[in-house]
Structure formats: C-alpha cells, structure tokens
Amino acid sequence: MEDTLFSIEALNSSFRFCPRCGSDRFKPGSEKSFSCPACGHLYYINAGSAVAGLIFNEKGDLLFTRRAHQPAKGMLDLPGGFVDLGEPAESALKREILEELNLAVTGLTYLGSFPNRYEFREVVYYTLDLAFRCEVESFETILPADDVAGFEFRNIQTVHPEEICFDSIRKMVFRK
C-alpha cells in the first residue's frame, strides 16, 4: 500500500460523526477502520469499485475521453465509471461506455486492477479500478454525453502522464 495514496488521516476530516448514533467521538480505530466509543460501532474503510475501458481503433490509437466535471475537469480519462450496487463490473462498463460515448461493447478482456484515491467535494473515496480491453461494434455512433466533454484517439507514445486524470488511469495506460 502506498503511503501517499492511502491514509486514514485523509478520511479523518470527512468522518467526524458516528453513522449509527451521531456521536462526535468517532475516531480512527486502526489503519482500516473508525470506531465509536459511545455506541461501540466499528466502521471499516473499503474500496468502491470502478471500471475503465481501453478501446483501440484500427490504427492502434487509444480512445480517451475529456472529463466534463471535477475532479480533474478537462483532463484525459478512459471511458468508464463507478459500479452500481449489485451490478457486475462487466455490465457497469458496458453501461458507462454506452452512456458516455453511445458505443455498444461487443467484447471485454480483463486486464487488471488498480487502486485509486478519488477526491470529490472534499471527501476522499478509495476505489479499486478494474481495467478491461474493449471491442466495440462500430465507432460510427460515437457521441460524447453524460460526464464526457469530448473524446480523442491518441497514439500512446504521444500522451504525457500529466495529461491523464488519475494515478490508476495512468497505470492502466502505461502498464508494462
């Protein structure tokens, strides 16, 4: 675990009150939990699930999206997003790519998982981002929507890591 990526201190300011009894004595109990001495509640910090798709065109260029909103507004990203409760990761990625780019996914290959720290509205969320190589039916219907401001195909050799929004996405793109 990377010290700069994961820290109970980063969550401490977000979790001030016990979700069970409302006590203001809710404090870190360990590196993975918070505890409440008032009611005994123990809250474990777990990662949320997110998915990202690596989609290549016939020239071998990677499809990037541009983020329409914070965090990292305007930066390069991969199509994808959060997995809903009870939703399989594969279904989530197909849904997200359809919502964001109007593309129908016809095939998925799992590539790996990448821990990430996602800060949104001053709250830190820890995610486990799952990467898939995706095949799509056609690029003829591509249209940015939802939380995507635009899209572009790029040769990976021309992309600088600082152009990419999150550490997990950089690791997916530049994996060895």
Order of alpha helices (4+ residues) and beta strands (2+ residues): alpha-beta-beta-beta-beta-beta-beta-beta-alpha-beta-beta-beta-alpha
